[in-house]
């Protein structure tokens, strides 16, 4: 099962990054083109007590491939 998370900001980003780090297949839908470009370039970076970076697919809404099976808002 692949999880599609809408938003790669503070809440969606940290949730999805931890799920990806735990081995789940995760992709993100993010509306900010600059944020999408940064994640594609450098990965999704998590800071704080557990600092790590994950490489995950990220798409602008209009570029999201379908079908989406499990969506997290």
PDB file of N, CA, C, O and CB in Angstrom:
ATOM      1  N   UNK A   1       0.846  -1.167   0.000  1.00  0.00           N
ATOM      2  CA  UNK A   1       0.000   0.000   0.000  1.00  0.00           C
ATOM      3  C   UNK A   1       0.895   1.234   0.000  1.00  0.00           C
ATOM      4  O   UNK A   1       1.885   1.299   0.728  1.00  0.00           O
ATOM      5  CB  UNK A   1      -0.964  -0.004   1.217  1.00  0.00           C
ATOM      6  N   UNK A   2       0.534   2.204  -0.821  1.00  0.00           N
ATOM      7  CA  UNK A   2       1.257   3.472  -0.839  1.00  0.00           C
ATOM      8  C   UNK A   2       0.393   4.539  -0.191  1.00  0.00           C
ATOM      9  O   UNK A   2      -0.791   4.665  -0.502  1.00  0.00           O
ATOM     10  CB  UNK A   2       1.646   3.879  -2.286  1.00  0.00           C
ATOM     11  N   UNK A   3       0.985   5.300   0.702  1.00  0.00           N
ATOM     12  CA  UNK A   3       0.302   6.384   1.379  1.00  0.00           C
ATOM     13  C   UNK A   3       0.581   7.684   0.648  1.00  0.00           C
ATOM     14  O   UNK A   3       1.735   7.997   0.356  1.00  0.00           O
ATOM     15  CB  UNK A   3       0.738   6.479   2.852  1.00  0.00           C
ATOM     16  N   UNK A   4      -0.454   8.437   0.352  1.00  0.00           N
ATOM     17  CA  UNK A   4      -0.312   9.749  -0.255  1.00  0.00           C
ATOM     18  C   UNK A   4      -0.695  10.772   0.791  1.00  0.00           C
ATOM     19  O   UNK A   4      -1.814  10.760   1.304  1.00  0.00           O
ATOM     20  CB  UNK A   4      -1.186   9.891  -1.543  1.00  0.00           C
ATOM     21  N   UNK A   5       0.238  11.662   1.110  1.00  0.00           N
ATOM     22  CA  UNK A   5       0.010  12.665   2.137  1.00  0.00           C
ATOM     23  C   UNK A   5      -0.114  14.025   1.471  1.00  0.00           C
ATOM     24  O   UNK A   5       0.753  14.433   0.697  1.00  0.00           O
ATOM     25  CB  UNK A   5       1.152  12.662   3.188  1.00  0.00           C
ATOM     26  N   UNK A   6      -1.204  14.723   1.780  1.00  0.00           N
ATOM     27  CA  UNK A   6      -1.422  16.061   1.247  1.00  0.00           C
ATOM     28  C   UNK A   6      -0.751  17.054   2.181  1.00  0.00           C
ATOM     29  O   UNK A   6      -1.140  17.202   3.339  1.00  0.00           O
ATOM     30  CB  UNK A   6      -2.945  16.374   1.087  1.00  0.00           C
ATOM     31  N   UNK A   7       0.262  17.732   1.658  1.00  0.00           N
ATOM     32  CA  UNK A   7       1.005  18.720   2.433  1.00  0.00           C
ATOM     33  C   UNK A   7       2.273  18.126   3.010  1.00  0.00           C
ATOM     34  O   UNK A   7       2.246  17.107   3.701  1.00  0.00           O
ATOM     35  CB  UNK A   7       0.140  19.280   3.549  1.00  0.00           C
ATOM     36  N   UNK A   8       3.385  18.782   2.713  1.00  0.00           N
ATOM     37  CA  UNK A   8       4.684  18.330   3.226  1.00  0.00           C
ATOM     38  C   UNK A   8       5.271  19.369   4.165  1.00  0.00           C
ATOM     39  O   UNK A   8       6.488  19.530   4.252  1.00  0.00           O
ATOM     40  CB  UNK A   8       5.663  18.047   2.069  1.00  0.00           C
ATOM     41  N   UNK A   9       4.387  20.076   4.872  1.00  0.00           N
ATOM     42  CA  UNK A   9       4.828  21.066   5.846  1.00  0.00           C
ATOM     43  C   UNK A   9       5.119  20.417   7.187  1.00  0.00           C
ATOM     44  O   UNK A   9       5.529  19.259   7.251  1.00  0.00           O
ATOM     45  CB  UNK A   9       3.779  22.158   6.008  1.00  0.00           C
ATOM     46  N   UNK A  10       4.908  21.160   8.245  1.00  0.00           N
ATOM     47  CA  UNK A  10       5.279  20.696   9.583  1.00  0.00           C
ATOM     48  C   UNK A  10       4.604  19.378   9.967  1.00  0.00           C
ATOM     49  O   UNK A  10       5.292  18.427  10.339  1.00  0.00           O
ATOM     50  CB  UNK A  10       4.931  21.755  10.603  1.00  0.00           C
ATOM     51  N   UNK A  11       3.298  19.304   9.886  1.00  0.00           N
ATOM     52  CA  UNK A  11       2.588  18.103  10.345  1.00  0.00           C
ATOM     53  C   UNK A  11       2.676  16.973   9.323  1.00  0.00           C
ATOM     54  O   UNK A  11       3.082  15.862   9.664  1.00  0.00           O
ATOM     55  CB  UNK A  11       1.120  18.430  10.630  1.00  0.00           C
ATOM     56  N   UNK A  12       2.301  17.246   8.075  1.00  0.00           N
ATOM     57  CA  UNK A  12       2.363  16.217   7.048  1.00  0.00           C
ATOM     58  C   UNK A  12       3.777  15.735   6.794  1.00  0.00           C
ATOM     59  O   UNK A  12       4.014  14.543   6.603  1.00  0.00           O
ATOM     60  CB  UNK A  12       1.770  16.731   5.773  1.00  0.00           C
ATOM     61  N   UNK A  13       4.724  16.682   6.793  1.00  0.00           N
ATOM     62  CA  UNK A  13       6.118  16.330   6.527  1.00  0.00           C
ATOM     63  C   UNK A  13       6.702  15.406   7.572  1.00  0.00           C
ATOM     64  O   UNK A  13       7.317  14.395   7.235  1.00  0.00           O
ATOM     65  CB  UNK A  13       6.951  17.569   6.443  1.00  0.00           C
ATOM     66  N   UNK A  14       6.516  15.742   8.839  1.00  0.00           N
ATOM     67  CA  UNK A  14       7.113  14.913   9.900  1.00  0.00           C
ATOM     68  C   UNK A  14       6.408  13.558   9.992  1.00  0.00           C
ATOM     69  O   UNK A  14       7.049  12.536  10.238  1.00  0.00           O
ATOM     70  CB  UNK A  14       7.040  15.642  11.264  1.00  0.00           C
ATOM     71  N   UNK A  15       5.093  13.554   9.795  1.00  0.00           N
ATOM     72  CA  UNK A  15       4.359  12.288   9.822  1.00  0.00           C
ATOM     73  C   UNK A  15       4.816  11.374   8.690  1.00  0.00           C
ATOM     74  O   UNK A  15       5.138  10.207   8.912  1.00  0.00           O
ATOM     75  CB  UNK A  15       2.845  12.539   9.721  1.00  0.00           C
ATOM     76  N   UNK A  16       4.841  11.916   7.479  1.00  0.00           N
ATOM     77  CA  UNK A  16       5.258  11.129   6.330  1.00  0.00           C
ATOM     78  C   UNK A  16       6.711  10.708   6.387  1.00  0.00           C
ATOM     79  O   UNK A  16       7.048   9.591   5.995  1.00  0.00           O
ATOM     80  CB  UNK A  16       5.016  11.897   5.084  1.00  0.00           C
ATOM     81  N   UNK A  17       7.580  11.589   6.871  1.00  0.00           N
ATOM     82  CA  UNK A  17       9.008  11.251   6.966  1.00  0.00           C
ATOM     83  C   UNK A  17       9.221  10.088   7.923  1.00  0.00           C
ATOM     84  O   UNK A  17      10.006   9.185   7.637  1.00  0.00           O
ATOM     85  CB  UNK A  17       9.828  12.473   7.428  1.00  0.00           C
ATOM     86  N   UNK A  18       8.531  10.103   9.052  1.00  0.00           N
ATOM     87  CA  UNK A  18       8.675   8.989   9.999  1.00  0.00           C
ATOM     88  C   UNK A  18       8.088   7.701   9.433  1.00  0.00           C
ATOM     89  O   UNK A  18       8.643   6.623   9.645  1.00  0.00           O
ATOM     90  CB  UNK A  18       7.995   9.328  11.332  1.00  0.00           C
ATOM     91  N   UNK A  19       6.966   7.803   8.713  1.00  0.00           N
ATOM     92  CA  UNK A  19       6.399   6.609   8.081  1.00  0.00           C
ATOM     93  C   UNK A  19       7.348   6.056   7.026  1.00  0.00           C
ATOM     94  O   UNK A  19       7.541   4.844   6.938  1.00  0.00           O
ATOM     95  CB  UNK A  19       5.032   6.928   7.450  1.00  0.00           C
ATOM     96  N   UNK A  20       7.944   6.943   6.221  1.00  0.00           N
ATOM     97  CA  UNK A  20       8.905   6.496   5.199  1.00  0.00           C
ATOM     98  C   UNK A  20      10.129   5.869   5.851  1.00  0.00           C
ATOM     99  O   UNK A  20      10.626   4.841   5.391  1.00  0.00           O
ATOM    100  CB  UNK A  20       9.333   7.676   4.300  1.00  0.00           C
ATOM    101  N   UNK A  21      10.604   6.474   6.899  1.00  0.00           N
ATOM    102  CA  UNK A  21      11.776   5.946   7.611  1.00  0.00           C
ATOM    103  C   UNK A  21      11.491   4.568   8.204  1.00  0.00           C
ATOM    104  O   UNK A  21      12.394   3.742   8.338  1.00  0.00           O
ATOM    105  CB  UNK A  21      12.206   6.914   8.724  1.00  0.00           C
ATOM    106  N   UNK A  22      10.233   4.330   8.558  1.00  0.00           N
ATOM    107  CA  UNK A  22       9.835   3.032   9.120  1.00  0.00           C
ATOM    108  C   UNK A  22       9.602   1.980   8.039  1.00  0.00           C
ATOM    109  O   UNK A  22       9.295   0.828   8.346  1.00  0.00           O
ATOM    110  CB  UNK A  22       8.572   3.190   9.957  1.00  0.00           C
ATOM    111  N   UNK A  23       9.748   2.375   6.775  1.00  0.00           N
ATOM    112  CA  UNK A  23       9.648   1.404   5.699  1.00  0.00           C
ATOM    113  C   UNK A  23       8.376   1.451   4.876  1.00  0.00           C
ATOM    114  O   UNK A  23       8.209   0.648   3.958  1.00  0.00           O
ATOM    115  CB  UNK A  23       9.784   0.078   6.256  1.00  0.00           C
ATOM    116  N   UNK A  24       7.480   2.371   5.182  1.00  0.00           N
ATOM    117  CA  UNK A  24       6.238   2.487   4.413  1.00  0.00           C
ATOM    118  C   UNK A  24       6.492   3.244   3.116  1.00  0.00           C
ATOM    119  O   UNK A  24       7.376   4.099   3.048  1.00  0.00           O
ATOM    120  CB  UNK A  24       5.142   3.196   5.243  1.00  0.00           C
ATOM    121  N   UNK A  25       5.719   2.927   2.098  1.00  0.00           N
ATOM    122  CA  UNK A  25       5.798   3.659   0.828  1.00  0.00           C
ATOM    123  C   UNK A  25       4.950   4.922   0.958  1.00  0.00           C
ATOM    124  O   UNK A  25       3.736   4.852   1.151  1.00  0.00           O
ATOM    125  CB  UNK A  25       5.312   2.769  -0.385  1.00  0.00           C
ATOM    126  N   UNK A  26       5.602   6.063   0.849  1.00  0.00           N
ATOM    127  CA  UNK A  26       4.945   7.355   1.064  1.00  0.00           C
ATOM    128  C   UNK A  26       5.241   8.261  -0.123  1.00  0.00           C
ATOM    129  O   UNK A  26       6.360   8.288  -0.636  1.00  0.00           O
ATOM    130  CB  UNK A  26       5.418   8.016   2.398  1.00  0.00           C
ATOM    131  N   UNK A  27       4.225   9.001  -0.550  1.00  0.00           N
ATOM    132  CA  UNK A  27       4.429  10.074  -1.512  1.00  0.00           C
ATOM    133  C   UNK A  27       3.660  11.293  -1.007  1.00  0.00           C
ATOM    134  O   UNK A  27       2.691  11.167  -0.257  1.00  0.00           O
ATOM    135  CB  UNK A  27       3.961   9.652  -2.956  1.00  0.00           C
ATOM    136  N   UNK A  28       4.105  12.467  -1.428  1.00  0.00           N
ATOM    137  CA  UNK A  28       3.500  13.715  -0.976  1.00  0.00           C
ATOM    138  C   UNK A  28       2.903  14.486  -2.139  1.00  0.00           C
ATOM    139  O   UNK A  28       3.386  14.418  -3.270  1.00  0.00           O
ATOM    140  CB  UNK A  28       4.529  14.575  -0.254  1.00  0.00           C
ATOM    141  N   UNK A  29       1.838  15.224  -1.834  1.00  0.00           N
ATOM    142  CA  UNK A  29       1.279  16.215  -2.738  1.00  0.00           C
ATOM    143  C   UNK A  29       1.480  17.560  -2.043  1.00  0.00           C
ATOM    144  O   UNK A  29       1.003  17.766  -0.927  1.00  0.00           O
ATOM    145  CB  UNK A  29      -0.257  15.931  -3.074  1.00  0.00           C
ATOM    146  N   UNK A  30       2.181  18.463  -2.700  1.00  0.00           N
ATOM    147  CA  UNK A  30       2.523  19.763  -2.104  1.00  0.00           C
ATOM    148  C   UNK A  30       2.237  20.850  -3.132  1.00  0.00           C
ATOM    149  O   UNK A  30       2.617  20.718  -4.295  1.00  0.00           O
ATOM    150  CB  UNK A  30       4.029  19.808  -1.643  1.00  0.00           C
ATOM    151  N   UNK A  31       1.577  21.914  -2.718  1.00  0.00           N
ATOM    152  CA  UNK A  31       1.177  22.958  -3.672  1.00  0.00           C
ATOM    153  C   UNK A  31       2.247  24.010  -3.921  1.00  0.00           C
ATOM    154  O   UNK A  31       2.144  24.760  -4.892  1.00  0.00           O
ATOM    155  CB  UNK A  31      -0.062  23.636  -3.184  1.00  0.00           C
ATOM    156  N   UNK A  32       3.267  24.089  -3.079  1.00  0.00           N
ATOM    157  CA  UNK A  32       4.315  25.100  -3.230  1.00  0.00           C
ATOM    158  C   UNK A  32       5.431  24.563  -4.133  1.00  0.00           C
ATOM    159  O   UNK A  32       6.172  23.668  -3.729  1.00  0.00           O
ATOM    160  CB  UNK A  32       4.887  25.510  -1.841  1.00  0.00           C
ATOM    161  N   UNK A  33       5.558  25.102  -5.354  1.00  0.00           N
ATOM    162  CA  UNK A  33       6.572  24.593  -6.285  1.00  0.00           C
ATOM    163  C   UNK A  33       7.997  24.683  -5.737  1.00  0.00           C
ATOM    164  O   UNK A  33       8.817  23.812  -6.026  1.00  0.00           O
ATOM    165  CB  UNK A  33       6.492  25.352  -7.584  1.00  0.00           C
ATOM    166  N   UNK A  34       8.304  25.709  -4.960  1.00  0.00           N
ATOM    167  CA  UNK A  34       9.646  25.830  -4.390  1.00  0.00           C
ATOM    168  C   UNK A  34       9.916  24.729  -3.369  1.00  0.00           C
ATOM    169  O   UNK A  34      11.025  24.200  -3.300  1.00  0.00           O
ATOM    170  CB  UNK A  34       9.825  27.203  -3.739  1.00  0.00           C
ATOM    171  N   UNK A  35       8.905  24.387  -2.580  1.00  0.00           N
ATOM    172  CA  UNK A  35       9.051  23.323  -1.590  1.00  0.00           C
ATOM    173  C   UNK A  35       9.215  21.968  -2.286  1.00  0.00           C
ATOM    174  O   UNK A  35      10.022  21.140  -1.865  1.00  0.00           O
ATOM    175  CB  UNK A  35       7.834  23.297  -0.638  1.00  0.00           C
ATOM    176  N   UNK A  36       8.448  21.755  -3.344  1.00  0.00           N
ATOM    177  CA  UNK A  36       8.574  20.524  -4.129  1.00  0.00           C
ATOM    178  C   UNK A  36       9.990  20.407  -4.682  1.00  0.00           C
ATOM    179  O   UNK A  36      10.614  19.349  -4.592  1.00  0.00           O
ATOM    180  CB  UNK A  36       7.536  20.495  -5.282  1.00  0.00           C
ATOM    181  N   UNK A  37      10.492  21.497  -5.254  1.00  0.00           N
ATOM    182  CA  UNK A  37      11.846  21.479  -5.827  1.00  0.00           C
ATOM    183  C   UNK A  37      12.901  21.198  -4.755  1.00  0.00           C
ATOM    184  O   UNK A  37      13.848  20.452  -5.001  1.00  0.00           O
ATOM    185  CB  UNK A  37      12.151  22.817  -6.521  1.00  0.00           C
ATOM    186  N   UNK A  38      12.742  21.789  -3.574  1.00  0.00           N
ATOM    187  CA  UNK A  38      13.710  21.580  -2.490  1.00  0.00           C
ATOM    188  C   UNK A  38      13.705  20.131  -2.009  1.00  0.00           C
ATOM    189  O   UNK A  38      14.766  19.558  -1.763  1.00  0.00           O
ATOM    190  CB  UNK A  38      13.406  22.518  -1.317  1.00  0.00           C
ATOM    191  N   UNK A  39      12.526  19.540  -1.874  1.00  0.00           N
ATOM    192  CA  UNK A  39      12.439  18.131  -1.442  1.00  0.00           C
ATOM    193  C   UNK A  39      13.039  17.224  -2.500  1.00  0.00           C
ATOM    194  O   UNK A  39      13.744  16.268  -2.176  1.00  0.00           O
ATOM    195  CB  UNK A  39      10.967  17.724  -1.162  1.00  0.00           C
ATOM    196  N   UNK A  40      12.767  17.515  -3.753  1.00  0.00           N
ATOM    197  CA  UNK A  40      13.345  16.697  -4.829  1.00  0.00           C
ATOM    198  C   UNK A  40      14.867  16.815  -4.863  1.00  0.00           C
ATOM    199  O   UNK A  40      15.569  15.844  -5.144  1.00  0.00           O
ATOM    200  CB  UNK A  40      12.760  17.110  -6.187  1.00  0.00           C
ATOM    201  N   UNK A  41      15.355  17.996  -4.580  1.00  0.00           N
ATOM    202  CA  UNK A  41      16.802  18.245  -4.627  1.00  0.00           C
ATOM    203  C   UNK A  41      17.524  17.647  -3.423  1.00  0.00           C
ATOM    204  O   UNK A  41      18.544  16.978  -3.585  1.00  0.00           O
ATOM    205  CB  UNK A  41      17.075  19.745  -4.697  1.00  0.00           C
ATOM    206  N   UNK A  42      17.004  17.882  -2.212  1.00  0.00           N
ATOM    207  CA  UNK A  42      17.745  17.553  -0.989  1.00  0.00           C
ATOM    208  C   UNK A  42      17.075  16.529  -0.097  1.00  0.00           C
ATOM    209  O   UNK A  42      17.630  16.170   0.942  1.00  0.00           O
ATOM    210  CB  UNK A  42      17.968  18.783  -0.206  1.00  0.00           C
ATOM    211  N   UNK A  43      15.903  16.047  -0.468  1.00  0.00           N
ATOM    212  CA  UNK A  43      15.157  15.141   0.398  1.00  0.00           C
ATOM    213  C   UNK A  43      14.340  15.921   1.406  1.00  0.00           C
ATOM    214  O   UNK A  43      14.485  17.137   1.530  1.00  0.00           O
ATOM    215  CB  UNK A  43      16.102  14.177   1.115  1.00  0.00           C
ATOM    216  N   UNK A  44      13.492  15.228   2.117  1.00  0.00           N
ATOM    217  CA  UNK A  44      12.679  15.839   3.167  1.00  0.00           C
ATOM    218  C   UNK A  44      13.463  15.748   4.466  1.00  0.00           C
ATOM    219  O   UNK A  44      13.738  14.655   4.963  1.00  0.00           O
ATOM    220  CB  UNK A  44      11.274  15.140   3.297  1.00  0.00           C
ATOM    221  N   UNK A  45      13.816  16.889   5.003  1.00  0.00           N
ATOM    222  CA  UNK A  45      14.691  16.938   6.172  1.00  0.00           C
ATOM    223  C   UNK A  45      13.880  17.186   7.436  1.00  0.00           C
ATOM    224  O   UNK A  45      13.048  18.091   7.493  1.00  0.00           O
ATOM    225  CB  UNK A  45      15.758  18.029   6.002  1.00  0.00           C
ATOM    226  N   UNK A  46      14.138  16.365   8.446  1.00  0.00           N
ATOM    227  CA  UNK A  46      13.483  16.485   9.748  1.00  0.00           C
ATOM    228  C   UNK A  46      14.537  16.903  10.758  1.00  0.00           C
ATOM    229  O   UNK A  46      15.616  16.314  10.826  1.00  0.00           O
ATOM    230  CB  UNK A  46      12.787  15.142  10.175  1.00  0.00           C
ATOM    231  N   UNK A  47      14.218  17.920  11.539  1.00  0.00           N
ATOM    232  CA  UNK A  47      15.145  18.387  12.561  1.00  0.00           C
ATOM    233  C   UNK A  47      14.582  18.132  13.946  1.00  0.00           C
ATOM    234  O   UNK A  47      13.487  17.587  14.091  1.00  0.00           O
ATOM    235  CB  UNK A  47      15.447  19.873  12.377  1.00  0.00           C
ATOM    236  N   UNK A  48      15.325  18.522  14.953  1.00  0.00           N
ATOM    237  CA  UNK A  48      14.883  18.341  16.329  1.00  0.00           C
ATOM    238  C   UNK A  48      15.603  17.190  16.988  1.00  0.00           C
ATOM    239  O   UNK A  48      16.776  16.935  16.717  1.00  0.00           O
ATOM    240  CB  UNK A  48      13.390  18.113  16.381  1.00  0.00           C
ATOM    241  N   UNK A  49      14.892  16.499  17.856  1.00  0.00           N
ATOM    242  CA  UNK A  49      15.502  15.412  18.627  1.00  0.00           C
ATOM    243  C   UNK A  49      15.972  14.268  17.730  1.00  0.00           C
ATOM    244  O   UNK A  49      16.982  13.624  18.015  1.00  0.00           O
ATOM    245  CB  UNK A  49      14.512  14.882  19.657  1.00  0.00           C
ATOM    246  N   UNK A  50      15.242  14.021  16.655  1.00  0.00           N
ATOM    247  CA  UNK A  50      15.617  12.957  15.715  1.00  0.00           C
ATOM    248  C   UNK A  50      15.857  13.599  14.359  1.00  0.00           C
ATOM    249  O   UNK A  50      14.913  13.791  13.593  1.00  0.00           O
ATOM    250  CB  UNK A  50      14.508  11.841  15.625  1.00  0.00           C
ATOM    251  N   UNK A  51      17.096  13.932  14.050  1.00  0.00           N
ATOM    252  CA  UNK A  51      17.402  14.569  12.769  1.00  0.00           C
ATOM    253  C   UNK A  51      17.706  13.520  11.715  1.00  0.00           C
ATOM    254  O   UNK A  51      18.554  12.651  11.919  1.00  0.00           O
ATOM    255  CB  UNK A  51      18.587  15.538  12.912  1.00  0.00           C
ATOM    256  N   UNK A  52      17.008  13.602  10.583  1.00  0.00           N
ATOM    257  CA  UNK A  52      17.243  12.680   9.481  1.00  0.00           C
ATOM    258  C   UNK A  52      16.644  13.258   8.209  1.00  0.00           C
ATOM    259  O   UNK A  52      15.874  14.218   8.245  1.00  0.00           O
ATOM    260  CB  UNK A  52      16.645  11.285   9.786  1.00  0.00           C
ATOM    261  N   UNK A  53      17.008  12.661   7.095  1.00  0.00           N
ATOM    262  CA  UNK A  53      16.501  13.055   5.782  1.00  0.00           C
ATOM    263  C   UNK A  53      15.990  11.810   5.073  1.00  0.00           C
ATOM    264  O   UNK A  53      16.632  10.760   5.107  1.00  0.00           O
ATOM    265  CB  UNK A  53      17.605  13.770   4.935  1.00  0.00           C
ATOM    266  N   UNK A  54      14.831  11.928   4.429  1.00  0.00           N
ATOM    267  CA  UNK A  54      14.297  10.830   3.629  1.00  0.00           C
ATOM    268  C   UNK A  54      14.114  11.306   2.198  1.00  0.00           C
ATOM    269  O   UNK A  54      13.805  12.471   1.948  1.00  0.00           O
ATOM    270  CB  UNK A  54      12.953  10.309   4.214  1.00  0.00           C
ATOM    271  N   UNK A  55      14.308  10.404   1.283  1.00  0.00           N
ATOM    272  CA  UNK A  55      14.046  10.659  -0.140  1.00  0.00           C
ATOM    273  C   UNK A  55      12.681  10.063  -0.451  1.00  0.00           C
ATOM    274  O   UNK A  55      12.487   8.850  -0.376  1.00  0.00           O
ATOM    275  CB  UNK A  55      15.175  10.043  -1.075  1.00  0.00           C
ATOM    276  N   UNK A  56      11.749  10.924  -0.795  1.00  0.00           N
ATOM    277  CA  UNK A  56      10.383  10.494  -1.060  1.00  0.00           C
ATOM    278  C   UNK A  56       9.870  11.178  -2.320  1.00  0.00           C
ATOM    279  O   UNK A  56      10.294  12.290  -2.637  1.00  0.00           O
ATOM    280  CB  UNK A  56       9.463  10.805   0.143  1.00  0.00           C
ATOM    281  N   UNK A  57       8.968  10.529  -3.036  1.00  0.00           N
ATOM    282  CA  UNK A  57       8.351  11.197  -4.188  1.00  0.00           C
ATOM    283  C   UNK A  57       7.472  12.349  -3.716  1.00  0.00           C
ATOM    284  O   UNK A  57       6.763  12.234  -2.717  1.00  0.00           O
ATOM    285  CB  UNK A  57       7.519  10.194  -5.024  1.00  0.00           C
ATOM    286  N   UNK A  58       7.527  13.452  -4.441  1.00  0.00           N
ATOM    287  CA  UNK A  58       6.689  14.609  -4.123  1.00  0.00           C
ATOM    288  C   UNK A  58       6.201  15.209  -5.428  1.00  0.00           C
ATOM    289  O   UNK A  58       6.961  15.337  -6.387  1.00  0.00           O
ATOM    290  CB  UNK A  58       7.468  15.668  -3.273  1.00  0.00           C
ATOM    291  N   UNK A  59       4.923  15.576  -5.456  1.00  0.00           N
ATOM    292  CA  UNK A  59       4.282  16.054  -6.672  1.00  0.00           C
ATOM    293  C   UNK A  59       3.483  17.312  -6.412  1.00  0.00           C
ATOM    294  O   UNK A  59       2.955  17.510  -5.318  1.00  0.00           O
ATOM    295  CB  UNK A  59       3.387  14.983  -7.256  1.00  0.00           C
ATOM    296  N   UNK A  60       3.396  18.159  -7.418  1.00  0.00           N
ATOM    297  CA  UNK A  60       2.414  19.229  -7.413  1.00  0.00           C
ATOM    298  C   UNK A  60       1.052  18.577  -7.644  1.00  0.00           C
ATOM    299  O   UNK A  60       0.991  17.513  -8.260  1.00  0.00           O
ATOM    300  CB  UNK A  60       2.735  20.326  -8.507  1.00  0.00           C
ATOM    301  N   UNK A  61      -0.046  19.181  -7.168  1.00  0.00           N
ATOM    302  CA  UNK A  61      -1.360  18.533  -7.320  1.00  0.00           C
ATOM    303  C   UNK A  61      -1.692  18.129  -8.760  1.00  0.00           C
ATOM    304  O   UNK A  61      -2.243  17.054  -8.995  1.00  0.00           O
ATOM    305  CB  UNK A  61      -2.435  19.456  -6.813  1.00  0.00           C
ATOM    306  N   UNK A  62      -1.358  18.983  -9.706  1.00  0.00           N
ATOM    307  CA  UNK A  62      -1.702  18.685 -11.101  1.00  0.00           C
ATOM    308  C   UNK A  62      -0.825  17.589 -11.714  1.00  0.00           C
ATOM    309  O   UNK A  62      -1.145  17.078 -12.788  1.00  0.00           O
ATOM    310  CB  UNK A  62      -1.587  19.946 -11.933  1.00  0.00           C
ATOM    311  N   UNK A  63       0.259  17.225 -11.057  1.00  0.00           N
ATOM    312  CA  UNK A  63       1.173  16.207 -11.575  1.00  0.00           C
ATOM    313  C   UNK A  63       1.051  14.856 -10.868  1.00  0.00           C
ATOM    314  O   UNK A  63       1.762  13.914 -11.217  1.00  0.00           O
ATOM    315  CB  UNK A  63       2.585  16.698 -11.459  1.00  0.00           C
ATOM    316  N   UNK A  64       0.172  14.751  -9.892  1.00  0.00           N
ATOM    317  CA  UNK A  64       0.041  13.517  -9.117  1.00  0.00           C
ATOM    318  C   UNK A  64      -0.446  12.378  -9.996  1.00  0.00           C
ATOM    319  O   UNK A  64      -1.518  12.465 -10.594  1.00  0.00           O
ATOM    320  CB  UNK A  64      -0.916  13.719  -7.940  1.00  0.00           C
ATOM    321  N   UNK A  65       0.350  11.296 -10.077  1.00  0.00           N
ATOM    322  CA  UNK A  65      -0.104  10.146 -10.855  1.00  0.00           C
ATOM    323  C   UNK A  65      -1.188   9.398 -10.083  1.00  0.00           C
ATOM    324  O   UNK A  65      -1.182   9.400  -8.852  1.00  0.00           O
ATOM    325  CB  UNK A  65       1.079   9.203 -11.187  1.00  0.00           C
ATOM    326  N   UNK A  66      -2.078   8.783 -10.765  1.00  0.00           N
ATOM    327  CA  UNK A  66      -3.148   8.047 -10.096  1.00  0.00           C
ATOM    328  C   UNK A  66      -3.028   6.567 -10.383  1.00  0.00           C
ATOM    329  O   UNK A  66      -2.151   6.161 -11.146  1.00  0.00           O
ATOM    330  CB  UNK A  66      -4.521   8.562 -10.534  1.00  0.00           C
ATOM    331  N   UNK A  67      -3.851   5.779  -9.817  1.00  0.00           N
ATOM    332  CA  UNK A  67      -4.832   6.163  -8.811  1.00  0.00           C
ATOM    333  C   UNK A  67      -4.217   6.267  -7.413  1.00  0.00           C
ATOM    334  O   UNK A  67      -3.185   5.658  -7.131  1.00  0.00           O
ATOM    335  CB  UNK A  67      -5.974   5.166  -8.799  1.00  0.00           C
ATOM    336  N   UNK A  68      -4.853   7.030  -6.564  1.00  0.00           N
ATOM    337  CA  UNK A  68      -4.449   7.157  -5.163  1.00  0.00           C
ATOM    338  C   UNK A  68      -5.299   6.181  -4.366  1.00  0.00           C
ATOM    339  O   UNK A  68      -6.527   6.202  -4.447  1.00  0.00           O
ATOM    340  CB  UNK A  68      -4.616   8.638  -4.631  1.00  0.00           C
ATOM    341  N   UNK A  69      -4.630   5.315  -3.585  1.00  0.00           N
ATOM    342  CA  UNK A  69      -5.370   4.305  -2.827  1.00  0.00           C
ATOM    343  C   UNK A  69      -5.633   4.723  -1.390  1.00  0.00           C
ATOM    344  O   UNK A  69      -6.731   4.514  -0.875  1.00  0.00           O
ATOM    345  CB  UNK A  69      -4.618   3.002  -2.838  1.00  0.00           C
ATOM    346  N   UNK A  70      -4.639   5.310  -0.739  1.00  0.00           N
ATOM    347  CA  UNK A  70      -4.805   5.742   0.649  1.00  0.00           C
ATOM    348  C   UNK A  70      -4.305   7.172   0.775  1.00  0.00           C
ATOM    349  O   UNK A  70      -3.132   7.454   0.529  1.00  0.00           O
ATOM    350  CB  UNK A  70      -4.045   4.797   1.634  1.00  0.00           C
ATOM    351  N   UNK A  71      -5.203   8.073   1.159  1.00  0.00           N
ATOM    352  CA  UNK A  71      -4.913   9.499   1.225  1.00  0.00           C
ATOM    353  C   UNK A  71      -4.986   9.975   2.663  1.00  0.00           C
ATOM    354  O   UNK A  71      -5.969   9.720   3.359  1.00  0.00           O
ATOM    355  CB  UNK A  71      -5.885  10.298   0.343  1.00  0.00           C
ATOM    356  N   UNK A  72      -3.942  10.670   3.110  1.00  0.00           N
ATOM    357  CA  UNK A  72      -3.926  11.265   4.449  1.00  0.00           C
ATOM    358  C   UNK A  72      -3.982  12.778   4.306  1.00  0.00           C
ATOM    359  O   UNK A  72      -3.156  13.373   3.614  1.00  0.00           O
ATOM    360  CB  UNK A  72      -2.656  10.827   5.252  1.00  0.00           C
ATOM    361  N   UNK A  73      -4.952  13.397   4.958  1.00  0.00           N
ATOM    362  CA  UNK A  73      -5.100  14.848   4.927  1.00  0.00           C
ATOM    363  C   UNK A  73      -4.653  15.453   6.232  1.00  0.00           C
ATOM    364  O   UNK A  73      -4.704  16.672   6.397  1.00  0.00           O
ATOM    365  CB  UNK A  73      -6.541  15.240   4.633  1.00  0.00           C
TER     366      UNK A  73
END
